[in-house]
Amino acid sequence: MNGNRGHYASAPLNNMKNKKSLQAAAPMGGSTPRKESKVRRSGWLSVMVTVVLPVLFLLALLIENNVIRLIFLGAAAICVAAMWIMNVFAHGARSTLTIAYVALMAVIGLALVLGMQTPESRAASSTARNQTGQFTDKANTDALSAYLASNATTPVPDTSYVIEENAVPAAQKQLENFLTEWANSNIPGMVALCTPSWVQQQQNPEGQLWNLMMNRVPTTYLVENVAGSEADTSRTLTVKVTFLNQGTGDTVVNRMEVLMFRVNDVWYVDPQSLGGTVVDEEAEQARAQQESMRIASTKAPATPTPEPQDTDALKLYYNADGGKYYHNSPICEAVSQQYWPLSEFYYSDLNTTSFKNLIRCPKCNPPSR
Protein backbone atom coordinates (compact mmCIF):
# COMPACT_ATOMS: atom_id res chain seq x y z
CA MET A 1 0.00 0.00 0.00
CA ASN A 2 2.84 2.32 0.73
CA GLY A 3 4.13 1.68 -2.72
CA ASN A 4 0.80 2.47 -4.22
CA ARG A 5 0.36 5.68 -2.19
CA GLY A 6 3.64 7.02 -3.43
CA HIS A 7 2.65 6.27 -6.97
CA TYR A 8 -0.72 8.09 -6.78
CA ALA A 9 0.64 11.04 -4.80
CA SER A 10 3.20 11.88 -7.40
CA ALA A 11 0.82 11.85 -10.38
CA PRO A 12 -1.34 14.87 -9.53
CA LEU A 13 1.65 16.98 -8.65
CA ASN A 14 3.26 16.11 -11.90
CA ASN A 15 0.10 17.06 -13.79
CA MET A 16 -0.13 20.36 -11.97
CA LYS A 17 3.47 21.16 -12.80
CA ASN A 18 2.91 20.33 -16.42
CA LYS A 19 -0.20 22.54 -16.51
CA LYS A 20 1.66 25.47 -14.95
CA SER A 21 4.56 25.05 -17.30
CA LEU A 22 2.18 25.04 -20.26
CA GLN A 23 0.45 28.17 -18.96
CA ALA A 24 3.79 29.92 -18.46
CA ALA A 25 5.01 28.96 -21.89
CA ALA A 26 1.83 29.90 -23.70
CA PRO A 27 2.44 33.70 -23.83
CA MET A 28 5.98 33.21 -25.01
CA GLY A 29 5.23 30.67 -27.72
CA GLY A 30 1.88 32.15 -28.89
CA SER A 31 1.32 35.18 -31.16
CA THR A 32 -0.05 38.50 -29.83
CA PRO A 33 -3.42 39.47 -31.46
CA ARG A 34 -3.13 42.36 -34.01
CA LYS A 35 -4.46 45.61 -32.65
CA GLU A 36 -6.84 47.32 -35.08
CA SER A 37 -6.35 51.10 -35.64
CA LYS A 38 -9.19 53.05 -34.09
CA VAL A 39 -11.44 54.96 -36.50
CA ARG A 40 -12.29 58.41 -35.20
CA ARG A 41 -15.42 60.43 -35.71
CA SER A 42 -15.62 64.11 -36.61
CA GLY A 43 -18.95 65.88 -36.83
CA TRP A 44 -17.74 68.97 -38.66
CA LEU A 45 -15.76 66.95 -41.19
CA SER A 46 -18.76 64.72 -41.91
CA VAL A 47 -20.93 67.80 -42.56
CA MET A 48 -18.27 69.32 -44.81
CA VAL A 49 -17.81 66.18 -46.92
CA THR A 50 -21.48 65.20 -47.25
CA VAL A 51 -23.24 68.61 -47.39
CA VAL A 52 -21.06 71.72 -47.72
CA LEU A 53 -18.62 70.54 -50.40
CA PRO A 54 -21.33 69.15 -52.76
CA VAL A 55 -23.23 72.45 -52.52
CA LEU A 56 -20.02 74.42 -53.18
CA PHE A 57 -19.29 72.21 -56.20
CA LEU A 58 -22.70 72.92 -57.75
CA LEU A 59 -22.31 76.67 -57.15
CA ALA A 60 -18.80 76.69 -58.62
CA LEU A 61 -20.02 74.75 -61.67
CA LEU A 62 -23.15 76.81 -62.37
CA ILE A 63 -21.95 80.31 -61.44
CA GLU A 64 -19.10 81.86 -63.46
CA ASN A 65 -17.27 83.20 -60.43
CA ASN A 66 -13.61 82.32 -59.93
CA VAL A 67 -13.75 83.21 -56.22
CA ILE A 68 -16.33 80.47 -55.54
CA ARG A 69 -14.23 78.00 -57.53
CA LEU A 70 -11.11 78.82 -55.52
CA ILE A 71 -13.05 78.43 -52.25
CA PHE A 72 -14.24 74.96 -53.34
CA LEU A 73 -10.75 73.85 -54.36
CA GLY A 74 -9.24 75.01 -51.07
CA ALA A 75 -12.00 73.51 -48.89
CA ALA A 76 -11.91 70.18 -50.74
CA ALA A 77 -8.13 69.91 -50.40
CA ILE A 78 -8.29 70.67 -46.67
CA CYS A 79 -11.07 68.12 -46.04
CA VAL A 80 -9.31 65.32 -47.96
CA ALA A 81 -6.10 65.93 -46.05
CA ALA A 82 -7.97 66.06 -42.72
CA MET A 83 -9.67 62.69 -43.38
CA TRP A 84 -6.31 60.94 -43.64
CA ILE A 85 -4.50 62.83 -40.89
CA MET A 86 -7.32 62.46 -38.34
CA ASN A 87 -8.15 58.86 -39.46
CA VAL A 88 -11.83 59.77 -39.98
CA PHE A 89 -14.14 57.20 -41.67
CA ALA A 90 -13.19 53.66 -42.58
CA HIS A 91 -10.26 53.05 -44.89
CA GLY A 92 -12.46 52.12 -47.86
CA ALA A 93 -14.75 55.12 -47.40
CA ARG A 94 -11.77 57.50 -47.20
CA SER A 95 -10.34 56.12 -50.42
CA THR A 96 -13.65 56.45 -52.26
CA LEU A 97 -14.21 60.02 -51.05
CA THR A 98 -10.65 60.97 -51.98
CA ILE A 99 -11.01 59.68 -55.54
CA ALA A 100 -14.39 61.39 -55.93
CA TYR A 101 -13.22 64.79 -54.70
CA VAL A 102 -10.00 64.68 -56.73
CA ALA A 103 -12.18 64.23 -59.84
CA LEU A 104 -14.47 67.10 -58.80
CA MET A 105 -11.45 69.33 -58.12
CA ALA A 106 -10.15 68.55 -61.61
CA VAL A 107 -13.48 69.63 -63.15
CA ILE A 108 -13.55 72.92 -61.22
CA GLY A 109 -9.86 73.51 -61.94
CA LEU A 110 -10.54 73.24 -65.68
CA ALA A 111 -13.47 75.65 -65.37
CA LEU A 112 -11.22 78.05 -63.45
CA VAL A 113 -8.60 78.03 -66.22
CA LEU A 114 -11.22 78.64 -68.91
CA GLY A 115 -12.77 81.44 -66.83
CA MET A 116 -9.48 83.33 -66.76
CA GLN A 117 -9.61 84.12 -70.51
CA THR A 118 -9.81 87.81 -71.42
CA PRO A 119 -13.28 89.16 -72.29
CA GLU A 120 -12.21 90.27 -75.73
CA SER A 121 -10.92 86.80 -76.67
CA ARG A 122 -14.19 85.20 -75.52
CA ALA A 123 -16.32 87.73 -77.42
CA ALA A 124 -14.20 87.41 -80.55
CA SER A 125 -14.50 83.60 -80.52
CA SER A 126 -18.32 83.64 -80.00
CA THR A 127 -19.29 86.53 -82.35
CA ALA A 128 -20.04 85.69 -85.97
CA ARG A 129 -20.17 88.69 -88.28
CA ASN A 130 -20.45 89.38 -92.01
CA GLN A 131 -17.06 90.61 -93.15
CA THR A 132 -16.10 91.98 -96.53
CA GLY A 133 -12.42 91.23 -95.94
CA GLN A 134 -11.05 87.87 -94.76
CA PHE A 135 -7.70 87.35 -93.01
CA THR A 136 -5.13 85.06 -94.64
CA ASP A 137 -2.03 83.42 -93.19
CA LYS A 138 0.40 85.10 -95.57
CA ALA A 139 0.29 88.79 -96.48
CA ASN A 140 1.35 90.22 -99.80
CA THR A 141 4.39 92.10 -98.54
CA ASP A 142 5.12 93.75 -101.90
CA ALA A 143 1.64 95.25 -102.15
CA LEU A 144 1.78 96.27 -98.52
CA SER A 145 5.07 98.08 -99.01
CA ALA A 146 3.70 99.89 -102.06
CA TYR A 147 0.60 100.91 -100.13
CA LEU A 148 2.63 102.29 -97.22
CA ALA A 149 4.70 104.29 -99.71
CA SER A 150 1.58 106.12 -100.97
CA ASN A 151 0.72 107.77 -97.64
CA ALA A 152 1.13 111.29 -98.93
CA THR A 153 -1.61 110.97 -101.58
CA THR A 154 -4.23 109.28 -99.39
CA PRO A 155 -7.28 111.48 -98.60
CA VAL A 156 -8.12 112.27 -95.00
CA PRO A 157 -11.72 111.63 -93.88
CA ASP A 158 -14.02 114.66 -93.92
CA THR A 159 -15.42 114.69 -90.38
CA SER A 160 -16.58 118.30 -90.28
CA TYR A 161 -20.23 117.26 -90.15
CA VAL A 162 -19.78 114.85 -87.23
CA ILE A 163 -21.24 117.09 -84.54
CA GLU A 164 -20.50 116.64 -80.84
CA GLU A 165 -23.97 117.07 -79.39
CA ASN A 166 -22.74 115.75 -76.04
CA ALA A 167 -19.36 114.77 -74.63
CA VAL A 168 -17.83 112.25 -77.02
CA PRO A 169 -17.25 108.86 -75.31
CA ALA A 170 -13.65 107.72 -75.01
CA ALA A 171 -14.41 104.59 -77.07
CA GLN A 172 -15.75 106.75 -79.92
CA LYS A 173 -12.64 108.98 -79.86
CA GLN A 174 -10.42 105.92 -80.11
CA LEU A 175 -12.43 104.57 -83.05
CA GLU A 176 -12.14 107.93 -84.80
CA ASN A 177 -8.36 107.82 -84.24
CA PHE A 178 -8.32 104.36 -85.82
CA LEU A 179 -10.24 105.56 -88.89
CA THR A 180 -7.91 108.55 -89.21
CA GLU A 181 -4.85 106.28 -89.15
CA TRP A 182 -6.58 104.10 -91.76
CA ALA A 183 -7.18 107.12 -94.00
CA ASN A 184 -3.54 108.13 -93.60
CA SER A 185 -2.38 104.58 -94.51
CA ASN A 186 -0.60 104.37 -91.17
CA ILE A 187 -0.89 100.63 -90.61
CA PRO A 188 1.52 100.56 -87.60
CA GLY A 189 -0.66 103.24 -86.01
CA MET A 190 -3.73 101.06 -86.64
CA VAL A 191 -2.03 98.05 -85.04
CA ALA A 192 -1.33 100.13 -81.92
CA LEU A 193 -5.09 100.75 -81.59
CA CYS A 194 -6.09 97.07 -81.99
CA THR A 195 -6.87 94.86 -78.99
CA PRO A 196 -3.60 93.53 -77.48
CA SER A 197 -4.92 89.96 -77.39
CA TRP A 198 -5.57 90.01 -81.15
CA VAL A 199 -2.14 91.49 -81.90
CA GLN A 200 -0.41 88.81 -79.81
CA GLN A 201 -2.21 86.04 -81.71
CA GLN A 202 -0.98 87.26 -85.13
CA GLN A 203 2.41 86.45 -86.59
CA ASN A 204 2.12 89.47 -88.88
CA PRO A 205 -0.58 91.87 -87.60
CA GLU A 206 0.30 94.57 -90.15
CA GLY A 207 -0.20 92.09 -92.97
CA GLN A 208 -3.51 90.95 -91.51
CA LEU A 209 -4.79 94.54 -91.38
CA TRP A 210 -3.60 95.07 -94.95
CA ASN A 211 -5.72 92.11 -96.05
CA LEU A 212 -8.70 93.54 -94.20
CA MET A 213 -8.38 96.98 -95.81
CA MET A 214 -8.61 95.47 -99.33
CA ASN A 215 -7.28 98.67 -100.93
CA ARG A 216 -10.14 100.65 -99.36
CA VAL A 217 -9.71 104.08 -97.75
CA PRO A 218 -12.33 105.74 -95.53
CA THR A 219 -13.26 109.21 -96.79
CA THR A 220 -16.20 110.12 -94.53
CA TYR A 221 -17.84 108.51 -91.54
CA LEU A 222 -20.70 109.12 -89.15
CA VAL A 223 -21.04 107.54 -85.71
CA GLU A 224 -24.74 106.72 -85.47
CA ASN A 225 -24.94 105.04 -82.08
CA VAL A 226 -22.75 104.16 -79.09
CA ALA A 227 -24.13 101.27 -77.04
CA GLY A 228 -23.28 100.77 -73.37
CA SER A 229 -21.81 103.20 -70.85
CA GLU A 230 -18.39 104.51 -69.82
CA ALA A 231 -18.33 102.04 -66.91
CA ASP A 232 -18.48 99.00 -69.25
CA THR A 233 -15.43 97.06 -70.40
CA SER A 234 -16.83 96.62 -73.91
CA ARG A 235 -19.01 98.80 -76.15
CA THR A 236 -20.52 98.46 -79.62
CA LEU A 237 -20.38 101.47 -81.95
CA THR A 238 -22.58 101.72 -85.03
CA VAL A 239 -20.71 103.75 -87.66
CA LYS A 240 -21.48 104.48 -91.32
CA VAL A 241 -18.31 104.79 -93.40
CA THR A 242 -17.84 105.81 -97.03
CA PHE A 243 -14.91 103.90 -98.57
CA LEU A 244 -12.93 104.78 -101.70
CA ASN A 245 -11.53 101.87 -103.68
CA GLN A 246 -8.11 103.11 -104.78
CA GLY A 247 -7.92 100.53 -107.53
CA THR A 248 -11.23 101.24 -109.30
CA GLY A 249 -12.09 104.70 -107.96
CA ASP A 250 -15.55 103.49 -106.88
CA THR A 251 -17.11 104.41 -103.54
CA VAL A 252 -19.20 102.23 -101.28
CA VAL A 253 -20.97 102.97 -97.99
CA ASN A 254 -20.74 100.38 -95.22
CA ARG A 255 -22.45 100.25 -91.85
CA MET A 256 -20.27 98.55 -89.27
CA GLU A 257 -20.96 97.31 -85.74
CA VAL A 258 -17.49 97.87 -84.27
CA LEU A 259 -16.59 96.18 -80.99
CA MET A 260 -14.43 98.21 -78.59
CA PHE A 261 -12.73 96.74 -75.51
CA ARG A 262 -11.20 98.58 -72.56
CA VAL A 263 -7.89 97.17 -71.33
CA ASN A 264 -6.14 98.99 -68.48
CA ASP A 265 -8.45 102.01 -68.99
CA VAL A 266 -7.51 102.26 -72.70
CA TRP A 267 -10.04 101.50 -75.45
CA TYR A 268 -9.02 99.27 -78.38
CA VAL A 269 -10.68 98.25 -81.65
CA ASP A 270 -11.50 94.60 -82.37
CA PRO A 271 -10.35 94.18 -86.02
CA GLN A 272 -12.62 91.16 -86.47
CA SER A 273 -15.70 93.42 -86.29
CA LEU A 274 -14.72 95.77 -89.15
CA GLY A 275 -16.53 93.92 -91.95
CA GLY A 276 -19.91 95.62 -92.04
CA THR A 277 -22.71 95.54 -94.61
CA VAL A 278 -23.31 97.66 -97.71
CA VAL A 279 -25.78 100.56 -97.22
CA ASP A 280 -28.37 101.48 -99.86
CA GLU A 281 -28.15 105.28 -99.65
CA GLU A 282 -31.13 105.94 -101.94
CA ALA A 283 -33.42 103.70 -99.89
CA GLU A 284 -32.29 105.32 -96.65
CA GLN A 285 -32.84 108.83 -98.01
CA ALA A 286 -36.34 107.86 -99.16
CA ARG A 287 -37.18 106.52 -95.71
CA ALA A 288 -35.79 109.66 -94.06
CA GLN A 289 -37.89 111.85 -96.36
CA GLN A 290 -41.03 109.88 -95.56
CA GLU A 291 -40.31 110.16 -91.84
CA SER A 292 -39.77 113.90 -92.18
CA MET A 293 -43.11 114.29 -93.94
CA ARG A 294 -44.82 112.22 -91.27
CA ILE A 295 -43.37 114.32 -88.46
CA ALA A 296 -44.27 117.56 -90.23
CA SER A 297 -47.86 116.43 -90.75
CA THR A 298 -48.43 115.26 -87.18
CA LYS A 299 -46.60 117.95 -85.22
CA ALA A 300 -48.85 120.85 -84.18
CA PRO A 301 -47.24 124.31 -84.22
CA ALA A 302 -46.52 125.64 -80.74
CA THR A 303 -46.97 129.27 -81.88
CA PRO A 304 -48.78 130.95 -84.77
CA THR A 305 -46.96 130.62 -88.08
CA PRO A 306 -45.17 133.89 -88.86
CA GLU A 307 -45.28 135.63 -92.20
CA PRO A 308 -42.71 134.15 -94.66
CA GLN A 309 -41.22 137.55 -95.48
CA ASP A 310 -40.37 138.18 -91.83
CA THR A 311 -36.72 137.00 -91.48
CA ASP A 312 -36.77 137.30 -87.68
CA ALA A 313 -39.72 134.91 -87.58
CA LEU A 314 -37.73 132.15 -89.36
CA LYS A 315 -37.63 128.92 -87.36
CA LEU A 316 -34.34 127.36 -86.37
CA TYR A 317 -33.69 124.15 -84.44
CA TYR A 318 -31.31 122.84 -81.77
CA ASN A 319 -30.80 119.86 -79.47
CA ALA A 320 -32.22 120.88 -76.10
CA ASP A 321 -30.28 118.02 -74.47
CA GLY A 322 -26.91 119.79 -74.41
CA GLY A 323 -26.59 120.62 -78.11
CA LYS A 324 -23.85 123.05 -79.24
CA TYR A 325 -25.15 123.79 -82.76
CA TYR A 326 -28.25 125.35 -84.34
CA HIS A 327 -29.75 123.76 -87.43
CA ASN A 328 -31.97 124.51 -90.41
CA SER A 329 -34.02 121.29 -90.07
CA PRO A 330 -35.59 119.37 -87.19
CA ILE A 331 -34.01 116.17 -88.55
CA CYS A 332 -30.53 117.32 -89.49
CA GLU A 333 -28.33 114.35 -90.45
CA ALA A 334 -25.46 115.73 -88.40
CA VAL A 335 -27.38 114.84 -85.25
CA SER A 336 -28.07 111.29 -84.11
CA GLN A 337 -31.61 110.15 -84.85
CA GLN A 338 -32.29 109.55 -81.16
CA TYR A 339 -32.54 113.36 -80.74
CA TRP A 340 -35.01 113.85 -83.64
CA PRO A 341 -37.07 115.99 -83.94
CA LEU A 342 -34.98 118.89 -82.65
CA SER A 343 -36.44 121.68 -80.55
CA GLU A 344 -37.33 124.87 -82.40
CA PHE A 345 -36.78 128.57 -81.75
CA TYR A 346 -36.91 131.75 -83.84
CA TYR A 347 -34.10 133.45 -85.68
CA SER A 348 -34.91 136.64 -83.75
CA ASP A 349 -33.90 134.83 -80.53
CA LEU A 350 -30.53 133.72 -81.88
CA ASN A 351 -28.62 136.45 -80.04
CA THR A 352 -30.49 136.13 -76.75
CA THR A 353 -28.93 134.71 -73.62
CA SER A 354 -30.40 131.26 -74.19
CA PHE A 355 -29.05 130.80 -77.74
CA LYS A 356 -26.10 133.17 -78.14
CA ASN A 357 -23.51 130.40 -77.64
CA LEU A 358 -24.92 128.09 -80.33
CA ILE A 359 -22.68 127.46 -83.34
CA ARG A 360 -23.89 127.33 -86.94
CA CYS A 361 -24.17 123.72 -88.21
CA PRO A 362 -21.82 123.10 -91.17
CA LYS A 363 -24.02 120.28 -92.49
CA CYS A 364 -27.47 121.85 -93.02
CA ASN A 365 -26.18 125.47 -93.43
CA PRO A 366 -28.68 127.53 -91.44
CA PRO A 367 -28.58 131.34 -91.80
CA SER A 368 -25.73 133.13 -90.05
CA ARG A 369 -26.23 135.69 -87.35
Order of alpha helices (4+ residues) and beta strands (2+ residues): alpha-alpha-alpha-alpha-alpha-alpha-alpha-alpha-alpha-alpha-alpha-beta-beta-beta-beta-beta-alpha-beta-beta-beta-beta
